[in-house]
Structures are given as structure tokens and as C-alpha cells.
Amino acid sequence: MAFSLFSVVSLTVIYRLTINFPELPYTQELKNVESEEFLSNSRHIAHEIQHLVKGLEGRHTARVVDYKYHKIIGSLVYVDLYAEKESPRVSDVLLSAIKSGRIGNLTVSDEGFELHVVRDSSTACAATEFTCLDKTCIPADQRCDGRRDCPDGSDEHKEHGKCKQHQPIIHQTEKVVFAQKHGSIHLSATIDSSVEDKQIAWSKDSILLGVSSMTLAEDGRVTVYKKGDKHHLHIINVTDSDDGTYKMIIQGMNVEADFEVRITSDRVAIESDECPSGERACKSGHCLPVAQFCDRRVQCPDGDDEENCSEVQCKSNEFRCESTNVCVPTVVVCDGWKDCHDGSDEKLFCTLFVPPKDLLPPSQNLQTPPSPSRQSERPLPRRHGARVQSPRIQLLLVQQSVPVSHRMCPWIVLPDF
């Protein structure tokens, strides 16, 4: 089930699915990507979904991303279906299968089903510029010059940058991680090309923490390991001294990535009896690991995992969401999409069409709007300030970004099912 970073780069549309498989028992083995249970179930589910859309135009690739538990409806499977282009037929086929209760030989339920359509944001790099893999624009003469000028390093990559001398890319799961005191820190990343495990090292403040899957730190709270194609650093019983910048380094290749860890004063959430061990229920019934509460990433459908948390201190180039206590980059304020779960980034000053200068980084010039630089999943706005708690089917649509001068706060509302 391993996918290269570039294996789906030409597939520009993702159908992001949440599917309830009522006959699939939820076990802790489903959280271990190397377990036979995870691999066999994932292969079976991906195969049946790909077979379902086999007759449709274009190429489609399915991948199981995660398994989660809902205290009422049971096992939920999160699947990404990659496609070369968007087609209403894909959504029609998927919805029809869900309503019929079968995907191939698998039983499914419409309870908890969600379909998000994620489109690749358009890029408007000039003819004299190079388009990075993350859609950032850099001067064309910086491609293959031996220095990593793209934020993701793709200007020095043999496939994307067409360079003779190859530099691998570190694909971080999260660049900024919040952790509660006495909780845990989890950093992870994948490497886009074949790099020997012994070249992968973790460090903090120039102190080596581990190499490959061997932990070198004297602190017994620290563990370095690899699962599947992903490298991990895990720290338990977190203290204030764990705050700071951690580095993942590819030794001998001058390639590294920084992870910023911020320790909060929040207490670790209490487990829910109706959820698997180590997890707590959202208001909606979805179960999340206790470490994902007050981690400044909204993951409960109603955003309650970030309620009653200590106030976050945003940086000068970040905007603080009003009710969810989360920081988002100022460049996404009033860009037409809800980056804040409460939508506050699309309320403040949005009638002025563009963000005020004091909310933008000094380097951003309103006369030359920056190119959209991310692939974004955009949920529909809540109704009357609150999302419907437990819809049987949720169908969400994503639009491409538009130039800054034309941005307001448009939303498309789809009919209920």
C-alpha cells in the first residue's frame, strides 16, 4: 500500500471518502500500518473501490489512509481516491454504491459517509519562474543549482526538477506540533526516494536523538522508529524543556527539515469509556486519541477537541481563529475558504476584498498577488453557526483559488440527501 510521492502527482483530483463498514471489527491492529490486519483490509477495500470505478473514464487509484472508531456507528475507514480529472460520474457511482449498501463484496452503511472533492489549486508562475511541487514559485535559474530554494526542496529533485544530481525531499506530516504538558510529542515524515535508513537522523539543539530506528538519546522518554515508509520520533511525559526545534536530517546529503514543537499548559484529555483505549469521544461520537485534543488542529466535526484549551500565542505572520484557538497563516485570511473551523478568517475585513496590510507578511505585495500554494480541502459553511451534527451523507465541494483582487467569501451550498 506504499505510494511514492510522485506516483499520484499527475492525478490532480482527490475524492476523500469516509465510509462506514459495519461488519469490520475495530481493533488496535488497524492503527498499526505494518500489521497484517491493516494491510490485508486496506488492500481489499482499495481493490473493491478501484473495481467500482473501473469502467469510468481516466485512471483512478485508491488508498486507505486511516481507520477510526465512532462510538455509535462503529468502524470508519478513510480512503483517498485519486483521479486524473474530476467527473460527476465518480461521485454518482460512489453515492449509488453507498445507498445500495454494497461496495463489491463489502457491506457499507450510509451512516457517517462523507465525500470531499479536493482539487489541485491553480498555479500562475511566470514564464521566468519554476513551479515547485507545493506550487511555490521561484526564479527559474535557481532550479538544480545545488541549493534547496523551494520550501519542499523539489527544485533539486531528479523527477520534478529534472536535475542530474538528485536531492531527496522530506515530506513532513506536521511542521508545527502542539503538545500538552505530561502528554506526548509525535513527529513523523516520509522520504520521497530510496535513502538508506542509516542516513536518517533526529536531533534537537545539536544533540543526536537517534539514527534510523535506533534511539541514542539517554532520556528514556524518547523513541525513534520506522513504520512502513514513515520515520517517527515519539516523546512521552512531555515537560517544558521539550519545547523547541527538532531536526530530521539526511546525513551526507545536506538535506534536513525542521519541526517546531510548542508545549501548552493544557491537561491531557480523559479517555471515554465508549471509545477504544487511549481515545476520547467528540460531541459527534467520533473517537480520537487523547493527544489530539488541544493540539491546535480541529479534528472533531464540531471543533470541540479545541474547546476550553489554553490560549495559543500566534506568531506575527499568523491569524488567531476566534473560537477554535488555532493559528492559521495570514495569507489565507479572506481568501474565500474557511481555514478556521469557525470561519473567522473569512469574516474579518472580508468585505474589503483583500486582507489589510497589517495582516500580511512584510514580503507579500498586494500589487503582485502570490500564487495559490496549497491543495486544500474546503468544507461547506455551517448552517446558522453550527454544522449539522450527524448527517447521514455529507457531500462537500472544493473550488479552485482565485486571484487576491477578486477574493470575497463565496460559498456553494449543496442540497441535503
KOLNUFI-65131 format. One record per residue (C-alpha): x negated, y negated, z; residue in three letters. Coordinates in pm, whole numbers, plus 32768, in hexadecimal, padded with zeros to 4 digits. Each point is the difference from the previous one (the first is absolute). Example, Ala and Ser with C-alpha at 12.3 -4.5 7.8 and 13.67 -1.06 7.14 Angstrom:
residues 2
node x=7B32 | y=81C2 | z=830C | resn=Ala
node x=7F77 | y=7EA8 | z=7FBE | resn=Ser
END
This chain:
residues 417
node x=8000 | y=8000 | z=8000 | resn=Met
node x=7ECF | y=7F1A | z=7FF7 | resn=Ala
node x=801D | y=7EE0 | z=7F08 | resn=Phe
node x=7EE2 | y=7F30 | z=7F79 | resn=Ser
node x=8024 | y=7E8A | z=802A | resn=Leu
node x=7FF9 | y=7FE3 | z=7E85 | resn=Phe
node x=80D6 | y=812C | z=7FA7 | resn=Ser
node x=813F | y=7F35 | z=8015 | resn=Val
node x=7F79 | y=7EA7 | z=7FA7 | resn=Val
node x=80B0 | y=800F | z=7EAD | resn=Ser
node x=8148 | y=805F | z=80A7 | resn=Leu
node x=807D | y=7EA3 | z=8051 | resn=Thr
node x=814F | y=8050 | z=80A6 | resn=Val
node x=8033 | y=80BA | z=8148 | resn=Ile
node x=814F | y=8090 | z=806A | resn=Tyr
node x=7FD2 | y=800C | z=817A | resn=Arg
node x=80ED | y=8101 | z=8090 | resn=Leu
node x=8073 | y=8061 | z=815C | resn=Thr
node x=80B4 | y=814F | z=7FEE | resn=Ile
node x=80AC | y=80C7 | z=8111 | resn=Asn
node x=7FBE | y=8177 | z=7FE6 | resn=Phe
node x=80F0 | y=808A | z=8109 | resn=Pro
node x=7F7C | y=8164 | z=7FE6 | resn=Glu
node x=7E92 | y=7F9B | z=802E | resn=Leu
node x=7F93 | y=8039 | z=816A | resn=Pro
node x=7F33 | y=7EDE | z=8086 | resn=Tyr
node x=7EBC | y=8070 | z=80A6 | resn=Thr
node x=7EBF | y=7F56 | z=8069 | resn=Gln
node x=7F4F | y=80BA | z=7EE7 | resn=Glu
node x=80B5 | y=7F1D | z=7F0A | resn=Leu
node x=7F33 | y=7EDE | z=808E | resn=Lys
node x=7EBA | y=80B4 | z=7FAC | resn=Asn
node x=7FAF | y=7FC6 | z=7E91 | resn=Val
node x=7F0D | y=8125 | z=8000 | resn=Glu
node x=80F3 | y=80FF | z=808F | resn=Ser
node x=8089 | y=8113 | z=7F22 | resn=Glu
node x=8160 | y=7F99 | z=8065 | resn=Glu
node x=7FCA | y=7E99 | z=7F8A | resn=Phe
node x=7F5B | y=806B | z=7EBA | resn=Leu
node x=80F6 | y=8112 | z=7FA1 | resn=Ser
node x=8136 | y=7F30 | z=804C | resn=Asn
node x=7F6E | y=7ED1 | z=7F4D | resn=Ser
node x=7FA9 | y=80CA | z=7EC9 | resn=Arg
node x=815D | y=8097 | z=7FF7 | resn=His
node x=80B7 | y=7EB4 | z=802D | resn=Ile
node x=7F23 | y=7F46 | z=7F03 | resn=Ala
node x=802F | y=811A | z=7F03 | resn=His
node x=817C | y=7FFA | z=801E | resn=Glu
node x=8010 | y=7E84 | z=7FDD | resn=Ile
node x=7F1B | y=8002 | z=7ED0 | resn=Gln
node x=80D1 | y=8115 | z=7F65 | resn=His
node x=813A | y=7F2F | z=8040 | resn=Leu
node x=7F7C | y=7EDF | z=7F29 | resn=Val
node x=7F44 | y=80DA | z=7F07 | resn=Lys
node x=80F0 | y=7FBB | z=7EE3 | resn=Gly
node x=7FEA | y=7E86 | z=8021 | resn=Leu
node x=7F26 | y=7F29 | z=7F24 | resn=Glu
node x=7E9B | y=7FBD | z=8076 | resn=Gly
node x=7F16 | y=809F | z=80FC | resn=Arg
node x=8060 | y=802D | z=816C | resn=His
node x=7F30 | y=8070 | z=812B | resn=Thr
node x=8093 | y=8047 | z=8158 | resn=Ala
node x=7F3F | y=7FFA | z=8149 | resn=Arg
node x=8077 | y=8040 | z=8164 | resn=Val
node x=7F7E | y=7EE6 | z=80DB | resn=Val
node x=8083 | y=8052 | z=815A | resn=Asp
node x=80F5 | y=80C0 | z=80D8 | resn=Tyr
node x=80C7 | y=7F5A | z=8116 | resn=Lys
node x=8115 | y=8060 | z=80EC | resn=Tyr
node x=8152 | y=7F5A | z=803C | resn=His
node x=80A5 | y=8053 | z=814B | resn=Lys
node x=8156 | y=8033 | z=7F5E | resn=Ile
node x=7FCF | y=8073 | z=7E9A | resn=Ile
node x=7EB7 | y=80BE | z=8024 | resn=Gly
node x=7ED8 | y=801C | z=7F11 | resn=Ser
node x=7FB9 | y=7EE2 | z=7F0E | resn=Leu
node x=7F04 | y=8022 | z=7EE5 | resn=Val
node x=7F5D | y=7ECD | z=7F64 | resn=Tyr
node x=7FAB | y=802F | z=7E92 | resn=Val
node x=7F60 | y=7F1E | z=7EFB | resn=Asp
node x=8067 | y=8048 | z=7E98 | resn=Leu
node x=7F13 | y=7F50 | z=7F0D | resn=Tyr
node x=8075 | y=7FA5 | z=7EA1 | resn=Ala
node x=7F6D | y=7F53 | z=7ECE | resn=Glu
node x=8129 | y=7F16 | z=7FE2 | resn=Lys
node x=8147 | y=7FBC | z=80AF | resn=Glu
node x=813A | y=80AC | z=7F84 | resn=Ser
node x=8160 | y=7FF8 | z=8094 | resn=Pro
node x=8018 | y=816E | z=7FA2 | resn=Arg
node x=7F06 | y=8059 | z=8112 | resn=Val
node x=80D5 | y=7F5F | z=810F | resn=Ser
node x=813B | y=809B | z=7F6B | resn=Asp
node x=7F6B | y=815F | z=8001 | resn=Val
node x=7F7D | y=7FDC | z=8164 | resn=Leu
node x=8148 | y=7F76 | z=8086 | resn=Leu
node x=80C7 | y=810D | z=7F4E | resn=Ser
node x=7F27 | y=8110 | z=809A | resn=Ala
node x=8021 | y=7F6D | z=815D | resn=Ile
node x=817B | y=7FEB | z=7FE0 | resn=Lys
node x=800F | y=8168 | z=7F84 | resn=Ser
node x=7F3F | y=8072 | z=8133 | resn=Gly
node x=7EEE | y=80B4 | z=7F3B | resn=Arg
node x=7EAA | y=7FAF | z=7F70 | resn=Ile
node x=7FA3 | y=8140 | z=7F4F | resn=Gly
node x=801E | y=8116 | z=8100 | resn=Asn
node x=7FE4 | y=7F0F | z=8127 | resn=Leu
node x=8129 | y=7F86 | z=80CB | resn=Thr
node x=8010 | y=7E87 | z=8031 | resn=Val
node x=80F0 | y=7F0F | z=80AA | resn=Ser
node x=805F | y=7E9B | z=7FAC | resn=Asp
node x=7FDF | y=7FA6 | z=8171 | resn=Glu
node x=7ECF | y=7F1F | z=8020 | resn=Gly
node x=7FAE | y=8002 | z=7E8C | resn=Phe
node x=7F49 | y=7ECA | z=7F82 | resn=Glu
node x=7F80 | y=7FA1 | z=7EA8 | resn=Leu
node x=7F0E | y=7EDE | z=7FD5 | resn=His
node x=7F84 | y=7F98 | z=7EA8 | resn=Val
node x=7EA2 | y=7F6E | z=8017 | resn=Val
node x=7F7E | y=7F4D | z=7ECE | resn=Arg
node x=7E9E | y=7F90 | z=7FBE | resn=Asp
node x=7FE8 | y=7E85 | z=8022 | resn=Ser
node x=7FA7 | y=7F4F | z=7EBE | resn=Ser
node x=7E9F | y=7F7A | z=7FD5 | resn=Thr
node x=7F9E | y=7EBC | z=7F57 | resn=Ala
node x=7E84 | y=8003 | z=8006 | resn=Cys
node x=7F67 | y=7F1A | z=7EFA | resn=Ala
node x=7F44 | y=8086 | z=7ED3 | resn=Ala
node x=7EBB | y=7F9B | z=80AC | resn=Thr
node x=8059 | y=80C5 | z=813A | resn=Glu
node x=7FF4 | y=816C | z=806C | resn=Phe
node x=8133 | y=80A0 | z=809F | resn=Thr
node x=7FA9 | y=80C6 | z=8139 | resn=Cys
node x=80B9 | y=813D | z=8055 | resn=Leu
node x=80C1 | y=7F41 | z=810E | resn=Asp
node x=805B | y=7EF7 | z=7EF9 | resn=Lys
node x=7F0B | y=7EFB | z=8083 | resn=Thr
node x=7F58 | y=7F2E | z=7EF1 | resn=Cys
node x=7E88 | y=7FC3 | z=7FFB | resn=Ile
node x=7F18 | y=7F64 | z=7EF7 | resn=Pro
node x=7FC0 | y=8101 | z=7EF0 | resn=Ala
node x=7E87 | y=7FE0 | z=801B | resn=Asp
node x=8010 | y=808A | z=8164 | resn=Gln
node x=806C | y=8155 | z=7F81 | resn=Arg
node x=7EF2 | y=810B | z=8023 | resn=Cys
node x=7F01 | y=7F0A | z=808B | resn=Asp
node x=7FA6 | y=80DF | z=8126 | resn=Gly
node x=80C8 | y=7F34 | z=80FC | resn=Arg
node x=815F | y=804C | z=8080 | resn=Arg
node x=80C0 | y=7EC6 | z=7F9D | resn=Asp
node x=815D | y=809C | z=7FFA | resn=Cys
node x=808E | y=802E | z=815E | resn=Pro
node x=8023 | y=8174 | z=7FB2 | resn=Asp
node x=7EB1 | y=801B | z=7F4C | resn=Gly
node x=80A1 | y=8073 | z=7EBC | resn=Ser
node x=7F28 | y=7F13 | z=7F31 | resn=Asp
node x=7EDE | y=80F1 | z=803F | resn=Glu
node x=80C3 | y=813F | z=7FBB | resn=His
node x=7FAC | y=80E1 | z=7EDB | resn=Lys
node x=816E | y=803B | z=7FA2 | resn=Glu
node x=80AB | y=7EB4 | z=8044 | resn=His
node x=7ED5 | y=7F1D | z=7FCA | resn=Gly
node x=7F68 | y=80DB | z=7EED | resn=Lys
node x=7EB0 | y=7FE5 | z=80AE | resn=Cys
node x=7ED6 | y=80E0 | z=7FB7 | resn=Lys
node x=7F8E | y=7FEF | z=816A | resn=Gln
node x=8120 | y=8072 | z=80D9 | resn=His
node x=8065 | y=7F7F | z=8157 | resn=Gln
node x=8119 | y=80B8 | z=80B5 | resn=Pro
node x=812C | y=7F4E | z=8098 | resn=Ile
node x=806C | y=8024 | z=816B | resn=Ile
node x=817C | y=7FFF | z=8009 | resn=His
node x=8066 | y=7F9A | z=8162 | resn=Gln
node x=814C | y=8071 | z=8091 | resn=Thr
node x=800E | y=7EC0 | z=80D2 | resn=Glu
node x=7F01 | y=7EE7 | z=8010 | resn=Lys
node x=808B | y=7F61 | z=813E | resn=Val
node x=8072 | y=80E7 | z=8118 | resn=Val
node x=80B0 | y=7F9C | z=8144 | resn=Phe
node x=7FEC | y=80EB | z=812A | resn=Ala
node x=8093 | y=7FF5 | z=815D | resn=Gln
node x=7F1C | y=800D | z=812D | resn=Lys
node x=7FEB | y=816B | z=8078 | resn=His
node x=808D | y=806A | z=7EAE | resn=Gly
node x=7F3A | y=8079 | z=7ED4 | resn=Ser
node x=7F4C | y=7F75 | z=7ECD | resn=Ile
node x=8016 | y=80B8 | z=7EB6 | resn=His
node x=7F33 | y=7F8C | z=7ED3 | resn=Leu
node x=7FFB | y=80BC | z=7EB8 | resn=Ser
node x=7F96 | y=7FE1 | z=7E95 | resn=Ala
node x=7FCB | y=80C9 | z=7EC3 | resn=Thr
node x=7EDF | y=7FEB | z=7F0B | resn=Ile
node x=8065 | y=7FF2 | z=7E92 | resn=Asp
node x=7EE7 | y=80DB | z=7F79 | resn=Ser
node x=7F27 | y=8123 | z=806A | resn=Ser
node x=7F1D | y=7F8A | z=8117 | resn=Val
node x=7F4F | y=80F5 | z=80E3 | resn=Glu
node x=809E | y=8009 | z=8158 | resn=Asp
node x=7EAD | y=7FCB | z=80A3 | resn=Lys
node x=7FF6 | y=7EA5 | z=7F5F | resn=Gln
node x=8139 | y=7F89 | z=80B8 | resn=Ile
node x=7FB4 | y=7F4D | z=8147 | resn=Ala
node x=80CA | y=7F39 | z=80FF | resn=Trp
node x=7F6E | y=7EE9 | z=80D7 | resn=Ser
node x=8059 | y=7EE0 | z=80E8 | resn=Lys
node x=7F17 | y=7EE4 | z=8061 | resn=Asp
node x=7EE3 | y=80B4 | z=7F48 | resn=Ser
node x=8031 | y=8136 | z=80DD | resn=Ile
node x=8033 | y=8142 | z=7F3D | resn=Leu
node x=813F | y=80B3 | z=806C | resn=Leu
node x=7FF9 | y=8128 | z=7F16 | resn=Gly
node x=7F96 | y=8092 | z=7EB3 | resn=Val
node x=80E3 | y=80DB | z=7F2B | resn=Ser
node x=80C9 | y=80CF | z=80FB | resn=Ser
node x=7EF5 | y=7FEF | z=810E | resn=Met
node x=803F | y=7F11 | z=8122 | resn=Thr
node x=7EC1 | y=7F5B | z=807C | resn=Leu
node x=8094 | y=7F09 | z=80F9 | resn=Ala
node x=7FB0 | y=804B | z=816C | resn=Glu
node x=815C | y=7F82 | z=8059 | resn=Asp
node x=80DB | y=8136 | z=801E | resn=Gly
node x=8134 | y=7F3A | z=7F93 | resn=Arg
node x=7F7D | y=7FE5 | z=7E9A | resn=Val
node x=8037 | y=810B | z=7EF5 | resn=Thr
node x=7F93 | y=7FFA | z=7E93 | resn=Val
node x=8096 | y=8101 | z=7F13 | resn=Tyr
node x=807D | y=8045 | z=7E9F | resn=Lys
node x=8154 | y=8089 | z=7F99 | resn=Lys
node x=803B | y=804D | z=7E95 | resn=Gly
node x=7F61 | y=7EE8 | z=7F38 | resn=Asp
node x=8026 | y=7F00 | z=8119 | resn=Lys
node x=7EF7 | y=7F9A | z=80FE | resn=His
node x=8075 | y=7FA1 | z=815F | resn=His
node x=7F86 | y=7F4F | z=8139 | resn=Leu
node x=80D5 | y=8037 | z=8137 | resn=His
node x=7FD8 | y=7F5D | z=8157 | resn=Ile
node x=80DE | y=8053 | z=812A | resn=Ile
node x=8043 | y=7F4B | z=814A | resn=Asn
node x=7FAF | y=7EB1 | z=7F61 | resn=Val
node x=7F67 | y=7EE2 | z=80C9 | resn=Thr
node x=7FBD | y=7E90 | z=7FB3 | resn=Asp
node x=7E99 | y=8057 | z=7FA5 | resn=Ser
node x=807E | y=80C4 | z=7ED2 | resn=Asp
node x=8073 | y=7EBB | z=7F5C | resn=Asp
node x=7F2E | y=7F92 | z=7ED6 | resn=Gly
node x=7F87 | y=8062 | z=7EA5 | resn=Thr
node x=7FBB | y=8168 | z=7F9F | resn=Tyr
node x=7F47 | y=8061 | z=7EC2 | resn=Lys
node x=801D | y=8129 | z=7F1A | resn=Met
node x=7EBC | y=8020 | z=7F3C | resn=Ile
node x=7F99 | y=80D0 | z=7ED3 | resn=Ile
node x=7E91 | y=8028 | z=8052 | resn=Gln
node x=7F05 | y=7FCE | z=7EEA | resn=Gly
node x=80F9 | y=7F4E | z=7F1B | resn=Met
node x=8025 | y=7EAA | z=80A8 | resn=Asn
node x=817A | y=8032 | z=8017 | resn=Val
node x=80C4 | y=7FBB | z=813F | resn=Glu
node x=8158 | y=7F97 | z=807A | resn=Ala
node x=8063 | y=7F3D | z=8137 | resn=Asp
node x=8121 | y=805C | z=80E7 | resn=Phe
node x=8075 | y=7EF6 | z=80F5 | resn=Glu
node x=808B | y=808A | z=8146 | resn=Val
node x=80CB | y=7F20 | z=80E8 | resn=Arg
node x=8059 | y=807C | z=815D | resn=Ile
node x=814D | y=7F87 | z=808D | resn=Thr
node x=8089 | y=7FFC | z=8162 | resn=Ser
node x=8132 | y=80CC | z=7F9E | resn=Asp
node x=804E | y=813F | z=80BC | resn=Arg
node x=8006 | y=814B | z=7F49 | resn=Val
node x=816A | y=8056 | z=7FAA | resn=Ala
node x=80B0 | y=8115 | z=80C0 | resn=Ile
node x=8053 | y=813E | z=7F41 | resn=Glu
node x=816B | y=8055 | z=7FAF | resn=Ser
node x=8087 | y=8150 | z=806F | resn=Asp
node x=80B8 | y=8033 | z=7EB7 | resn=Glu
node x=7EC5 | y=7FCA | z=7F2D | resn=Cys
node x=7ECF | y=80E1 | z=7FCC | resn=Pro
node x=7EEE | y=7FE8 | z=8106 | resn=Ser
node x=7F43 | y=7EB5 | z=7FF7 | resn=Gly
node x=8114 | y=7F4A | z=7F40 | resn=Glu
node x=810E | y=7F02 | z=8053 | resn=Arg
node x=814E | y=7FC0 | z=7F55 | resn=Ala
node x=8055 | y=7EBF | z=7F49 | resn=Cys
node x=815E | y=7F71 | z=8026 | resn=Lys
node x=804F | y=80A4 | z=7EB2 | resn=Ser
node x=7F9A | y=8157 | z=8084 | resn=Gly
node x=7EBB | y=801D | z=7F3D | resn=His
node x=7EE3 | y=8084 | z=80D8 | resn=Cys
node x=7EA8 | y=7F5C | z=7FF6 | resn=Leu
node x=7EBA | y=8049 | z=80BB | resn=Pro
node x=7FF3 | y=7F2A | z=813B | resn=Val
node x=7EC0 | y=7F5D | z=7F7E | resn=Ala
node x=80C8 | y=7F64 | z=7EE3 | resn=Gln
node x=80CE | y=7F2B | z=80EF | resn=Phe
node x=7F76 | y=7E9D | z=8027 | resn=Cys
node x=7EF3 | y=8041 | z=7EFA | resn=Asp
node x=8072 | y=7ECB | z=7F3A | resn=Arg
node x=8086 | y=80D3 | z=7EDE | resn=Arg
node x=817B | y=8018 | z=7FE6 | resn=Val
node x=8056 | y=816D | z=7FC8 | resn=Gln
node x=8154 | y=8033 | z=80A7 | resn=Cys
node x=8116 | y=7FA8 | z=7F08 | resn=Pro
node x=8084 | y=7EF4 | z=80ED | resn=Asp
node x=7EA8 | y=7F80 | z=8067 | resn=Gly
node x=8032 | y=8060 | z=816D | resn=Asp
node x=7EA6 | y=80A1 | z=8017 | resn=Asp
node x=7F74 | y=7E9C | z=8005 | resn=Glu
node x=80F8 | y=7F6C | z=80F9 | resn=Glu
node x=7F9B | y=7F96 | z=8162 | resn=Asn
node x=7E8F | y=800B | z=7FA6 | resn=Cys
node x=7EF5 | y=7F0E | z=8076 | resn=Ser
node x=7FE6 | y=7ECA | z=7F26 | resn=Glu
node x=7F0B | y=8030 | z=7EE6 | resn=Val
node x=7EFA | y=7EF7 | z=7FB1 | resn=Gln
node x=7FF8 | y=7FCB | z=7E88 | resn=Cys
node x=7ED0 | y=7F7D | z=7F49 | resn=Lys
node x=7FF5 | y=7EB2 | z=7F49 | resn=Ser
node x=804B | y=80AD | z=7EB4 | resn=Asn
node x=8126 | y=80C6 | z=808C | resn=Glu
node x=816F | y=7FB5 | z=8040 | resn=Phe
node x=80AE | y=8083 | z=8137 | resn=Arg
node x=8155 | y=809E | z=7FC2 | resn=Cys
node x=8108 | y=7F6D | z=80E6 | resn=Glu
node x=809F | y=812E | z=80A6 | resn=Ser
node x=7F25 | y=812A | z=7FA8 | resn=Thr
node x=7EB9 | y=7F77 | z=8091 | resn=Asn
node x=7F3C | y=8061 | z=7EC9 | resn=Val
node x=7EFD | y=7F3A | z=7F3B | resn=Cys
node x=800E | y=7FF4 | z=7E84 | resn=Val
node x=7F15 | y=7F49 | z=7F0F | resn=Pro
node x=806B | y=7E99 | z=7FC0 | resn=Thr
node x=7FED | y=803E | z=7E89 | resn=Val
node x=813E | y=80D2 | z=8014 | resn=Val
node x=80CE | y=7EED | z=80A7 | resn=Val
node x=8120 | y=7F9A | z=7F18 | resn=Cys
node x=7F93 | y=80ED | z=7EEC | resn=Asp
node x=8161 | y=8088 | z=7FD4 | resn=Gly
node x=7FCB | y=813D | z=80C7 | resn=Trp
node x=803C | y=8058 | z=816C | resn=Lys
node x=7EAE | y=8056 | z=8092 | resn=Asp
node x=8084 | y=7FBA | z=815E | resn=Cys
node x=8108 | y=80FA | z=806B | resn=His
node x=80DA | y=7EDE | z=8079 | resn=Asp
node x=7FCC | y=7F44 | z=7EB8 | resn=Gly
node x=7F70 | y=7ECF | z=80B0 | resn=Ser
node x=7EEB | y=7FE2 | z=7EFC | resn=Asp
node x=8115 | y=7FB3 | z=7F04 | resn=Glu
node x=80B9 | y=7F00 | z=80D6 | resn=Lys
node x=7F00 | y=7EFF | z=8066 | resn=Leu
node x=7FD1 | y=7EF1 | z=7EF4 | resn=Phe
node x=807D | y=80EA | z=7EEF | resn=Cys
node x=80EA | y=7EF9 | z=7F73 | resn=Thr
node x=7EC6 | y=7F3F | z=7FA3 | resn=Leu
node x=7FAE | y=8112 | z=7F03 | resn=Phe
node x=7E95 | y=8024 | z=8071 | resn=Val
node x=7F5B | y=802D | z=8155 | resn=Pro
node x=7F7F | y=7EBD | z=809E | resn=Pro
node x=7E8B | y=7FC8 | z=7FE4 | resn=Lys
node x=7FC7 | y=802B | z=8174 | resn=Asp
node x=8081 | y=8167 | z=7FE5 | resn=Leu
node x=7F0F | y=805D | z=7EEA | resn=Leu
node x=7E92 | y=8063 | z=801C | resn=Pro
node x=7F17 | y=7EDF | z=7F9F | resn=Pro
node x=7F8D | y=80BE | z=7ECC | resn=Ser
node x=815C | y=801B | z=7F65 | resn=Gln
node x=804C | y=7EF0 | z=7F03 | resn=Asn
node x=816F | y=7FC1 | z=7FB3 | resn=Leu
node x=7FA6 | y=7F79 | z=7EAA | resn=Gln
node x=7F76 | y=8153 | z=7F9A | resn=Thr
node x=80E2 | y=8103 | z=80A0 | resn=Pro
node x=7F53 | y=8143 | z=8068 | resn=Pro
node x=805C | y=813F | z=7F50 | resn=Ser
node x=80DA | y=80F7 | z=80BC | resn=Pro
node x=7F10 | y=80F4 | z=80A1 | resn=Ser
node x=80C4 | y=8117 | z=8098 | resn=Arg
node x=80F3 | y=8112 | z=7FB6 | resn=Gln
node x=8126 | y=7FBE | z=80E2 | resn=Ser
node x=812A | y=80B6 | z=8081 | resn=Glu
node x=811A | y=7F08 | z=803C | resn=Arg
node x=8138 | y=805B | z=80C4 | resn=Pro
node x=8149 | y=7F4F | z=7FCA | resn=Leu
node x=805D | y=7EF3 | z=80FD | resn=Pro
node x=80C4 | y=8060 | z=8133 | resn=Arg
node x=8172 | y=7FB6 | z=8001 | resn=Arg
node x=8065 | y=7EF4 | z=80F7 | resn=His
node x=7EA7 | y=8014 | z=809B | resn=Gly
node x=8000 | y=8177 | z=8044 | resn=Ala
node x=7FC1 | y=8123 | z=7F1B | resn=Arg
node x=810C | y=810A | z=7FF1 | resn=Val
node x=7F97 | y=80F5 | z=810E | resn=Gln
node x=803B | y=8157 | z=7F68 | resn=Ser
node x=805D | y=7FF2 | z=7E8F | resn=Pro
node x=8032 | y=814E | z=7F55 | resn=Arg
node x=7F44 | y=7F8A | z=7ED0 | resn=Ile
node x=7F22 | y=7ED0 | z=7FE0 | resn=Gln
node x=7F92 | y=7F92 | z=7EA6 | resn=Leu
node x=7EFF | y=7EEC | z=8000 | resn=Leu
node x=7F79 | y=7F3B | z=7EDA | resn=Leu
node x=7EB3 | y=7F55 | z=7FD1 | resn=Val
node x=7FC0 | y=7EDB | z=7F18 | resn=Gln
node x=7EBB | y=7F88 | z=7F65 | resn=Gln
node x=7F5F | y=7ECA | z=808F | resn=Ser
node x=8035 | y=7EAF | z=7F59 | resn=Val
node x=7F20 | y=7ECD | z=7FE5 | resn=Pro
node x=7FE8 | y=7F2A | z=8139 | resn=Val
node x=80A5 | y=7ED7 | z=7F57 | resn=Ser
node x=813C | y=80CC | z=7FC5 | resn=His
node x=8016 | y=80B1 | z=814F | resn=Arg
node x=8130 | y=7FD4 | z=80D9 | resn=Met
node x=809F | y=8118 | z=80C7 | resn=Cys
node x=80D1 | y=80CC | z=7F0B | resn=Pro
node x=809C | y=814C | z=8062 | resn=Trp
node x=80B9 | y=8106 | z=7F3C | resn=Ile
node x=810D | y=80B5 | z=80C6 | resn=Val
node x=8065 | y=8157 | z=7F81 | resn=Leu
node x=8158 | y=8099 | z=8042 | resn=Pro
node x=802C | y=80F6 | z=811D | resn=Asp
node x=8022 | y=8171 | z=7FB7 | resn=Phe
END
